[in-house]
């Protein structure tokens, strides 16, 4: 991302913000809405099966349609914002998300609900692509880490709040309430963003160009094929999944060729040749894959391995999101004080330590064998996520912030999708080996403990690979241009 210094940090941007506090509040609420939209729908799937007399394979598309829309469109959304201005695109995303929430809540049939969720996902893609990009235009460079930490905390709150809020709303008002609750929040977010976010700057005006429709379609099809390959079949990997993976691989090659030939490519090839950006995106993907193991394996370990009842399992599972939420704010301040890349290394060291402790699966220690390691793991994750976002976005020119922000969010989403499939498969295989049959794995504490050990041994290995990438990035930064660290 070799850009001129004046392009990297538009001097006038911070002065265009009418109220930094209100601007950060609007960005925080946009982040909360997009993460809440992901987590709150999952708890409603049983109610939707009953309400529409549908199978699980059908109602799971209420979740998949949202995730696929975000995954396939987030980079294109960022590019459009770089061309035509972030403020109108973000306002449009908030409005679309809010309108789609109304349509979800009023949907008379399952397929109309799924269509409305896809529309909601488009709005979420716009919000997710632009919140990080807006940070540089709302706060000074010295406070970038704190702002990134705040957005990370709001994302964690949305993820944490979804299941409990969704359960309460369904019990009191029915399944439609889990979508309609977004409406007043969306209206408030739109009003704050309209009032506080800066208008389109000259740097963005200068970045206008032709929108790469071919590249956008190729990337969307490729990402859609990959996401479907890892989500269809409920864990049973068959020929359709393999065919989709092959299609995704071919799509990557075709997309790369198209970008090299395009006059105004969706993703600038020069940007992806920057080793710091490549390592930042790769680390984000791997860490998200690692963190998905905690969501896939932990419920089985707590209920079967430790023998906890449902209430205690719920309380234990809330530890990780709570630690992530609280740690994100601290992580932002540490990043501002000590530098993004140094804190990235520290966060990954904590992450690797936590996953290693989880791999020990010391059931004799009881609930402490989960709570202590997950606290270390989630603190490391929050520190990494905040510092990596600050490091990547701190070196991006004003005309690229939208698309690079989209790539960051895309790498995280792909990591979560990959982790759900990969870590779930590792756990299933390891558990079945311990018991001698996949059908017995949930009945044996030893089988679950074995699955826990192997899954988090794999996660620790991935975390160590990421730590090596971070060390390389830190060393490389010291011999190149100055970054946020």
C-alpha positions in Angstrom: 0.0 0.0 0.0 2.6 2.5 -1.0 0.7 5.7 -0.8 1.7 9.3 -0.3 1.6 10.5 3.2 -1.1 13.1 2.4 -3.4 10.3 1.1 -2.9 8.2 4.2 -4.3 10.6 6.7 -6.7 13.3 5.4 -5.9 16.3 7.6 -9.3 17.8 7.3 -11.3 14.7 8.2 -11.4 15.0 12.0 -12.5 18.6 11.8 -15.5 17.6 9.7 -17.0 15.5 12.5 -19.7 17.5 14.2 -19.5 15.4 17.4 -16.9 12.7 17.9 -18.9 11.2 20.7 -22.1 11.0 18.6 -20.2 9.7 15.6 -18.6 6.9 17.7 -22.0 6.1 19.2 -23.5 5.7 15.7 -20.7 3.5 14.5 -20.9 1.5 17.7 -24.7 0.9 17.3 -24.1 -0.1 13.6 -21.6 -2.6 14.8 -24.0 -3.9 17.5 -26.8 -4.2 15.0 -24.8 -6.3 12.5 -23.5 -8.7 15.1 -26.9 -8.9 16.8 -28.5 -9.8 13.5 -26.2 -12.9 13.3 -26.6 -14.2 16.9 -30.3 -13.4 17.7 -31.7 -15.4 14.7 -30.1 -18.7 15.7 -32.1 -19.0 18.9 -35.3 -18.7 16.9 -34.8 -21.7 14.6 -36.9 -24.1 16.7 -39.8 -21.7 16.8 -39.5 -21.1 13.1 -39.6 -24.8 12.5 -42.9 -25.0 14.4 -44.4 -21.8 13.0 -43.8 -22.7 9.4 -44.0 -26.5 9.8 -40.6 -26.7 8.1 -37.5 -28.9 8.4 -34.2 -27.8 10.0 -32.6 -27.8 6.6 -35.1 -25.2 5.5 -35.1 -22.9 8.5 -31.3 -22.9 8.7 -31.4 -20.7 5.6 -32.7 -17.9 7.8 -29.2 -17.8 9.3 -27.3 -18.8 6.1 -28.9 -16.2 3.9 -27.8 -13.4 6.2 -24.2 -14.8 6.5 -23.9 -15.4 2.8 -25.1 -11.9 1.8 -22.5 -10.4 4.1 -19.7 -12.7 3.0 -20.2 -12.3 -0.7 -20.9 -8.5 -0.8 -18.8 -6.9 1.9 -15.8 -6.2 -0.3 -17.9 -4.7 -3.1 -19.7 -2.6 -0.5 -16.4 -1.2 0.7 -15.3 -0.4 -2.9 -18.6 1.5 -3.6 -18.1 3.5 -0.5 -14.5 4.4 -1.5 -15.9 5.6 -4.9 -19.1 7.5 -3.9 -18.6 8.4 -0.2 -18.9 6.4 3.0 -21.6 8.5 4.6 -24.4 7.9 2.0 -23.5 4.2 1.8 -23.5 3.7 5.5 -26.8 5.6 5.9 -28.2 3.5 3.1 -27.0 0.3 4.8 -28.6 1.3 8.1 -31.9 2.1 6.3 -31.9 -1.1 4.3 -31.1 -3.2 7.5 -34.0 -1.5 9.3 -36.5 -1.9 6.5 -35.5 -5.5 6.1 -36.0 -6.1 9.8 -39.6 -4.9 9.4 -40.1 -7.2 6.4 -38.6 -10.1 8.5 -41.0 -9.5 11.3 -44.0 -9.3 9.0 -43.1 -12.2 6.7 -46.1 -14.5 6.1 -44.0 -17.4 4.6 -40.6 -18.9 5.3 -39.2 -18.1 1.9 -40.2 -14.5 2.1 -38.5 -14.4 5.5 -35.3 -15.9 4.0 -35.4 -13.3 1.2 -35.8 -10.5 3.8 -32.9 -11.9 5.8 -30.8 -11.7 2.6 -31.8 -8.1 2.2 -30.9 -7.5 5.9 -27.5 -9.1 5.2 -26.8 -6.6 2.4 -27.5 -3.8 4.9 -25.2 -5.5 7.4 -22.5 -5.8 4.8 -22.6 -2.1 4.2 -22.4 -1.4 7.9 -19.6 -3.8 8.6 -17.5 -2.6 5.7 -17.7 1.0 6.7 -17.6 1.2 10.5 -13.8 0.5 10.6 -13.2 2.8 7.6 -14.9 5.7 9.4 -12.7 5.5 12.4 -9.9 7.5 10.7 -12.4 10.3 9.9 -13.9 10.5 13.4 -11.0 10.3 15.8 -7.3 11.4 15.9 -4.6 8.9 15.1 -3.6 8.7 18.8 -7.1 7.4 19.7 -7.5 4.9 16.9 -6.8 1.9 19.1 -9.4 3.0 21.7 -12.0 3.5 18.9 -11.2 0.0 17.5 -11.5 -1.4 21.0 -14.9 0.2 21.4 -16.2 -1.3 18.1 -14.8 -4.7 19.1 -16.6 -4.5 22.5 -19.9 -3.6 20.7 -19.5 -6.6 18.4 -18.9 -8.9 21.3 -21.9 -7.4 23.1 -24.1 -8.0 20.1 -22.9 -11.6 19.8 -23.4 -12.2 23.6 -26.7 -10.4 23.8 -28.4 -12.2 20.9 -29.2 -15.6 22.4 -30.4 -14.3 25.8 -32.4 -11.4 24.3 -33.8 -13.6 21.6 -35.0 -16.2 24.1 -36.7 -13.5 26.2 -38.4 -12.0 23.2 -39.6 -15.3 21.8 -41.0 -16.4 25.2 -42.8 -13.1 25.7 -43.8 -12.0 22.2 -43.1 -14.7 19.7 -40.5 -15.2 17.0 -41.4 -12.0 15.1 -40.1 -9.9 17.9 -36.5 -11.0 17.4 -36.5 -9.2 14.1 -38.7 -6.2 15.0 -36.5 -5.3 18.0 -33.9 -4.1 15.4 -36.3 -1.4 14.1 -36.1 1.2 16.9 -32.4 0.5 17.2 -32.0 1.0 13.5 -33.9 4.3 13.5 -31.8 5.6 16.4 -28.6 4.5 14.6 -29.7 6.3 11.4 -30.5 9.5 13.3 -27.2 9.6 15.1 -25.2 8.8 11.9 -27.1 11.5 9.9 -26.4 14.0 12.6 -22.8 13.3 13.4 -20.9 11.5 10.6 -18.6 13.6 8.4 -19.6 14.5 4.9 -17.8 13.1 1.9 -14.2 14.4 1.9 -12.1 15.5 -1.0 -9.9 12.4 -0.7 -12.9 10.2 -1.4 -14.0 12.4 -4.3 -10.6 12.0 -5.9 -10.9 8.2 -5.5 -13.9 7.8 -7.8 -13.6 5.5 -10.7 -15.4 2.7 -12.6 -17.0 0.1 -10.5 -15.6 -3.4 -11.3 -18.9 -5.3 -11.9 -17.1 -8.4 -13.3 -14.7 -8.6 -10.3 -17.6 -8.1 -7.9 -19.7 -10.9 -9.4 -16.7 -13.3 -9.6 -15.8 -12.6 -6.0 -19.3 -13.0 -4.8 -19.8 -16.3 -6.7 -16.4 -17.6 -5.4 -17.1 -16.7 -1.8 -20.6 -18.0 -2.0 -19.4 -21.4 -3.3 -16.8 -21.6 -0.5 -19.3 -20.7 2.2 -21.9 -23.1 1.0 -19.3 -25.9 0.7 -18.5 -25.6 4.4 -22.1 -25.1 5.6 -24.3 -27.4 3.6 -25.0 -30.9 4.8 -24.9 -30.2 8.5 -21.4 -31.6 8.9 -21.6 -34.4 6.3 -19.0 -33.6 3.6 -20.1 -35.1 0.3 -19.7 -34.7 -3.5 -21.8 -31.4 -3.5 -19.4 -29.9 -0.9 -16.4 -31.1 -2.9 -17.8 -29.7 -6.1 -18.4 -26.3 -4.5 -14.8 -26.2 -3.1 -13.4 -27.0 -6.5 -15.6 -24.2 -8.0 -14.4 -21.8 -5.3 -10.7 -22.7 -6.2 -11.3 -22.1 -9.9 -13.1 -18.9 -8.9 -10.1 -17.6 -7.0 -7.9 -18.1 -10.1 -10.3 -16.5 -12.5 -10.8 -13.6 -10.1 -7.0 -13.0 -9.8 -6.7 -13.0 -13.6 -9.6 -10.6 -14.0 -8.2 -8.2 -11.4 -4.8 -8.1 -13.1 -6.5 -7.1 -16.4 -9.1 -4.7 -15.1 -8.6 -1.0 -15.5 -10.3 -0.2 -12.2 -10.1 -3.5 -10.2 -12.2 -4.2 -7.2 -9.1 -4.9 -5.2 -5.9 -3.2 -6.2 -3.2 -5.9 -6.9 -0.6 -3.6 -5.5 -2.4 -3.6 -2.1 -2.4 -7.4 -1.9 1.4 -7.4 -2.7 1.9 -5.5 0.6 3.2 -8.2 3.0 1.8 -6.3 6.0 -1.7 -6.3 4.6 -1.5 -10.0 3.5 -0.2 -11.1 6.9 -2.9 -9.0 8.7 -5.7 -10.6 6.6 -4.2 -14.1 7.0 -3.9 -13.7 10.8 -7.5 -12.5 11.0 -8.7 -15.5 9.2 -6.6 -18.0 11.2 -7.5 -16.5 14.6 -11.2 -16.5 13.7 -10.9 -20.2 12.8 -9.2 -20.8 16.2 -11.9 -18.9 18.1 -14.7 -20.9 16.4 -13.4 -24.0 18.3 -14.5 -22.5 21.6 -18.1 -22.2 20.2 -18.1 -25.7 18.7 -16.5 -27.7 21.4 -17.2 -25.9 24.7 -20.9 -26.9 25.1 -20.0 -30.6 24.8 -17.1 -30.4 27.1 -19.1 -28.5 29.8 -22.2 -30.7 29.6 -20.7 -34.1 28.9 -17.1 -33.8 30.0 -17.8 -31.9 33.3 -21.4 -33.1 33.8 -22.8 -29.6 34.3 -26.5 -28.9 34.1 -27.9 -26.5 31.5 -27.9 -23.5 33.7 -24.3 -23.9 34.7 -23.3 -24.5 31.0 -25.0 -21.3 30.1 -23.2 -19.4 32.8 -19.8 -20.9 31.9 -20.3 -20.1 28.2 -21.0 -16.5 29.0 -17.5 -16.1 30.4 -15.8 -15.9 27.0 -18.0 -13.2 25.5 -18.0 -11.2 28.7 -14.2 -11.3 28.8 -14.0 -10.3 25.2 -16.3 -7.3 25.8 -14.5 -6.0 28.7 -11.0 -6.7 27.3 -11.7 -4.9 24.0 -11.9 -1.5 25.8 -8.6 -2.2 27.6 -7.0 -3.5 24.4 -7.7 -0.2 22.6 -5.9 1.8 25.3 -3.0 -0.6 25.3 -2.7 -0.4 21.5 -2.7 3.4 21.6 0.0 3.4 24.3 2.4 0.6 23.3 1.8 0.3 19.5 -0.5 -2.0 17.4 2.1 -4.5 16.3 3.6 -5.1 19.7 0.1 -5.6 21.2 -0.7 -8.0 18.3 2.2 -10.2 19.3 1.2 -10.1 23.0 -2.4 -10.9 22.1 -1.4 -13.9 20.1 0.9 -15.2 22.8 -2.1 -15.0 25.2 -4.3 -16.7 22.7 -1.8 -19.6 22.2 -1.4 -20.0 26.0 -5.1 -20.1 26.5 -5.8 -22.7 23.8 -2.9 -24.8 25.1 -4.5 -24.8 28.6 -7.8 -25.8 27.0 -6.1 -28.7 25.2 -5.1 -30.2 28.6 -8.8 -30.8 29.4 -8.1 -31.2 33.1 -11.6 -32.4 34.0 -10.5 -33.0 37.6 -10.2 -29.3 38.1 -13.9 -28.9 37.4 -15.3 -25.7 35.9 -12.0 -23.9 36.5 -10.5 -26.1 33.7 -12.6 -24.1 31.3 -13.1 -20.7 32.9 -9.4 -19.9 33.5 -8.2 -20.9 30.0 -11.1 -19.3 28.2 -10.4 -16.0 30.1 -6.8 -16.0 28.8 -7.9 -17.0 25.3 -10.5 -14.3 25.0 -8.3 -11.6 26.4 -5.7 -12.5 23.8 -8.3 -12.5 21.1 -9.6 -9.1 22.0 -6.1 -7.7 22.1 -5.2 -9.2 18.8 -8.4 -8.1 17.1 -8.1 -4.5 18.2 -4.4 -4.2 17.4 -4.6 -6.0 14.1 -7.5 -3.8 12.9 -5.5 -0.7 14.0 -2.3 -1.9 12.3 -4.0 -2.7 9.0 -6.3 0.4 8.8 -3.5 2.7 10.0 -1.5 2.2 6.8 -4.3 2.5 4.3 -4.8 5.5 2.0 -8.1 7.4 2.3 -9.3 6.1 -1.1 -8.9 2.4 0.0 -10.3 2.4 3.5 -13.7 1.0 2.5 -12.4 -2.0 0.5 -9.6 -2.8 3.0 -12.2 -2.7 5.9 -14.3 -5.0 3.8 -11.4 -7.4 3.3 -10.7 -7.4 7.1 -14.3 -8.3 7.9 -14.4 -10.8 5.1 -11.3 -12.6 6.4 -12.9 -12.9 9.8 -16.2 -14.2 8.4 -14.4 -16.8 6.3 -12.4 -17.8 9.4 -15.6 -18.4 11.3 -17.1 -20.4 8.5 -13.9 -22.4 8.1 -13.6 -22.9 11.9 -17.1 -24.2 12.2 -16.5 -26.9 9.6 -12.8 -27.7 10.4 -12.9 -27.7 14.2 -16.2 -29.5 14.2 -14.8 -32.2 12.0 -11.6 -32.5 14.2 -13.7 -32.8 17.3 -16.1 -35.4 15.8 -13.2 -37.6 14.5 -11.2 -37.4 17.8 -14.3 -38.1 19.9 -15.3 -41.1 17.8 -11.7 -42.5 18.0 -11.8 -42.4 21.7 -15.1 -44.2 22.0 -14.9 -46.4 18.9 -18.0 -45.1 17.3 -19.4 -41.7 16.5 -22.8 -42.6 17.9 -21.4 -43.1 21.4 -19.4 -39.9 21.7 -22.0 -37.9 23.6 -22.4 -40.6 26.2 -18.8 -40.7 27.3 -16.9 -38.1 29.3 -13.6 -39.6 28.2 -14.6 -39.3 24.5 -15.5 -35.6 24.9 -12.3 -34.9 26.8 -10.2 -36.6 24.0 -12.1 -34.5 21.4 -11.4 -31.4 23.5 -7.7 -32.2 23.7 -7.2 -32.9 20.0 -9.3 -29.9 18.8 -7.4 -27.4 21.0 -4.0 -29.0 20.1 -4.9 -28.2 16.5 -6.1 -24.7 17.6 -2.8 -24.1 19.5 -0.8 -25.1 16.4 -2.7 -22.6 14.3 -2.3 -19.9 17.0 1.5 -20.5 17.0 1.6 -20.1 13.2 -0.2 -16.8 13.5 2.2 -15.7 16.2 5.1 -16.4 13.8 3.3 -14.3 11.2 3.0 -11.5 13.7 6.7 -11.6 14.6 7.6 -11.5 10.9 5.2 -8.5 10.4 6.8 -6.7 13.4 10.3 -7.3 12.1 9.4 -6.3 8.5 7.7 -3.1 9.8 10.9 -2.1 11.4 12.7 -2.2 8.1 10.1 -0.5 6.0 7.8 2.4 6.4 6.6 3.5 9.9 3.2 2.1 10.9 0.9 2.6 13.8 3.3 0.8 16.1 
